[in-house]
Amino acid sequence: MAGLFEDATVLITGAAGGFGSAAARRYAQEGARLVLSDRDADALEAVGLEIAEERGSEIATLTGDISDEELSEKLVALAVDRFGRLDVAVNNAGIAQDAFGRLPKTQSEEARRIVDVNLMGMFFALKHQLPVMERQFRAGGAGGAIVNVASVAGVTGASGLSVYSAAKHGVVGLTRSTAQEYARLGVRINAVCPSFARTPMATDMLNVEVRGRVVTEDQMVQGIPMGRLAEIEEVIEAFIFASSPTNSFMTGQTLHVDGGLTAY
């Protein structure tokens, strides 16, 4: 039986990380051709080779930093040149703050880097993905779907992670606004907003001292009604749902994969 994304071209940024590598494997399982990017060249190559060997998937890779606009331009060109079109983009690349702390404790250089990667990187990605998908729609009626990886910190306040939260709020704003702009142009844009998941980005924050206390996993999940971290695969299912061709009437939404955190 054909996969959900059989012969579709799926672009994934941050493809060597926790969400990115798992997403690449999941889309490959569903028959997709992959365009993968990450700033870690060795890890990116390893992910690409592993998937190609396991699935026989067609894969193109390009190393780079998402805060450099040229990378987004080259990634879209790679998808079109290599596979003829771009059907799905998973804009996943992002960074966390170095540590929890009140806003004045955040170094200005770190704040700029977070905004450059998490918000401007998203802007650059959308800027180059959207015109290609619109052209596809005008030419043949099939545009594309975009999944922006935001965070539950993009829809609520996040004490101790103020700059990260501000950048992710920006991602949600870009998602909602572009979804309205492209709703009649064949492109659906949605955001997935996880709470803490069992990725290196979250687990690297454990056992770090904040305000005289060492952060434990129990403390990290104390506000989550389910009382645990999300597993990576649980979040990836939201990526699949948001980008699925069978889910054709949903756009501009934020999917909260947060164990009930925002249910109050």
Rosetta blueprint (number, residue, H / E / L):
1 M L
2 A L
3 G L
4 L L
5 F L
6 E L
7 D L
8 A L
9 T E
10 V E
11 L E
12 I E
13 T L
14 G L
15 A L
16 A L
17 G L
18 G H
19 F H
20 G H
21 S H
22 A H
23 A H
24 A H
25 R H
26 R H
27 Y H
28 A H
29 Q H
30 E L
31 G L
32 A L
33 R E
34 L E
35 V E
36 L E
37 S E
38 D E
39 R L
40 D L
41 A H
42 D H
43 A H
44 L H
45 E H
46 A H
47 V H
48 G H
49 L H
50 E H
51 I H
52 A H
53 E H
54 E H
55 R H
56 G L
57 S L
58 E L
59 I E
60 A E
61 T E
62 L E
63 T E
64 G L
65 D L
66 I L
67 S L
68 D L
69 E H
70 E H
71 L H
72 S H
73 E H
74 K H
75 L H
76 V H
77 A H
78 L H
79 A H
80 V H
81 D H
82 R H
83 F H
84 G L
85 R L
86 L L
87 D L
88 V E
89 A E
90 V E
91 N E
92 N L
93 A L
94 G L
95 I L
96 A L
97 Q L
98 D L
99 A L
100 F L
101 G L
102 R L
103 L H
104 P H
105 K H
106 T L
107 Q L
108 S H
109 E H
110 E H
111 A H
112 R H
113 R H
114 I H
115 V H
116 D H
117 V H
118 N H
119 L H
120 M H
121 G H
122 M H
123 F H
124 F H
125 A H
126 L H
127 K H
128 H H
129 Q H
130 L H
131 P H
132 V H
133 M H
134 E H
135 R H
136 Q H
137 F H
138 R H
139 A H
140 G H
141 G L
142 A L
143 G L
144 G E
145 A E
146 I E
147 V E
148 N E
149 V E
150 A L
151 S L
152 V H
153 A H
154 G H
155 V L
156 T L
157 G L
158 A L
159 S L
160 G L
161 L L
162 S H
163 V H
164 Y H
165 S H
166 A H
167 A H
168 K H
169 H H
170 G H
171 V H
172 V H
173 G H
174 L H
175 T H
176 R H
177 S H
178 T H
179 A H
180 Q H
181 E H
182 Y L
183 A L
184 R L
185 L L
186 G L
187 V E
188 R E
189 I E
190 N E
191 A E
192 V E
193 C E
194 P E
195 S L
196 F L
197 A E
198 R L
199 T L
200 P H
201 M H
202 A H
203 T H
204 D L
205 M L
206 L L
207 N L
208 V L
209 E E
210 V E
211 R L
212 G L
213 R E
214 V E
215 V L
216 T L
217 E H
218 D H
219 Q H
220 M H
221 V L
222 Q L
223 G L
224 I L
225 P L
226 M L
227 G L
228 R L
229 L L
230 A E
231 E L
232 I H
233 E H
234 E H
235 V H
236 I H
237 E H
238 A H
239 F H
240 I H
241 F H
242 A H
243 S H
244 S L
245 P L
246 T L
247 N L
248 S L
249 F L
250 M L
251 T L
252 G L
253 Q L
254 T E
255 L E
256 H E
257 V E
258 D L
259 G L
260 G L
261 L L
262 T L
263 A L
264 Y L
